[in-house]
Amino acid sequence: MPAGEYNDLMSTPQRILVTGSAGRIGRAAVAELTARGHKVVGLDIHPTPGLPPDRSRVASLTGPGVLEAAAAGVSAIIHLAATPDDAQYPRGAAPDDGDNFLTDLVPNNIIGPYQIMETARRLRIPRVVLASTGQVIDGHLKDQNVPVTPDTPPRPRYLYACTKVFLEALGQVYAKEHGIEVLAVRLGWCPRAGQEDEFRRTEIGPDVYLSPGDAGRFFAATVEVPKLPPFAVVYATSRHVRTRQYDLTSSRELLGWEPREQWPEGSGW
């Protein structure tokens, strides 16, 4: 992109809606956007640190009228809100064989994104950034068909990943039919509190790690870049330690973004 065009956009504050704004990645995105002078509206079931009460909306995505009120006047939506994983994987033996598909994944990860895209369509919001996951191509990682590229077909890990396959397809449909710029981001692993032991047990963790700092800079780039394709899939991770798992070429070419950190930088551990 022309440097002057990028700098002009950098100097123009925008109003941005971030859903899931009180989560680990959400807080990082809010902090970076705010530091760059953007006016951020947060929407989460918990108050968003760093935002004044009038711009920290505490509500569920699926509440009546919630999204329309929060999204009024925004130039982009960064959609991070979701049930973050399967209740069980792998599924246990009966009677300990339940899942959270109908109770949590469908309302939050299927209906929620639909309402996001419908809100963008009705309010004519020109850009939506959808948080997907590397779990949608988990089968390729396990077979070491790496680095995985954006055009690699999905091989989802389990039910949570299936909802993210839907999310990506939904974004593609709304981009094609309604002229919204949609970026689907297959995120690396930014460990939440309580995931420390799980992360340390995995071999792949350090290579798919996404630091909060890199995440914040990534999402700032998604709203500051002047133009995006109608629809694109990109990856976001920090620098790999041993083996490159995700191809970050499109993230660099479309957004001008490069990760700066490497596990365990920025983890706070």
Protein Blocks (a to p, Z undefined) as FASTA:
>chain_A
ZZklmmmmmmmccddddehklbmklmmmmmmmmmnopacddddfbdcehiafklmccddf
klghklmmmmgopabdcdfbdcfbdfbdcddddfblccfklmmmmmmmmmmmmmmmmmmm
mnopabdcddddfklmmmmmmnopacddfklccddfblmlmmmmmmmmmmmmmmmmnopa
cddddddddddehilmmmmmpmklmmmgccfklmmmmmmmmmmpmbdcfbdcdddddddf
klcfbdcklmmmmnopacfbdcfehklZZ
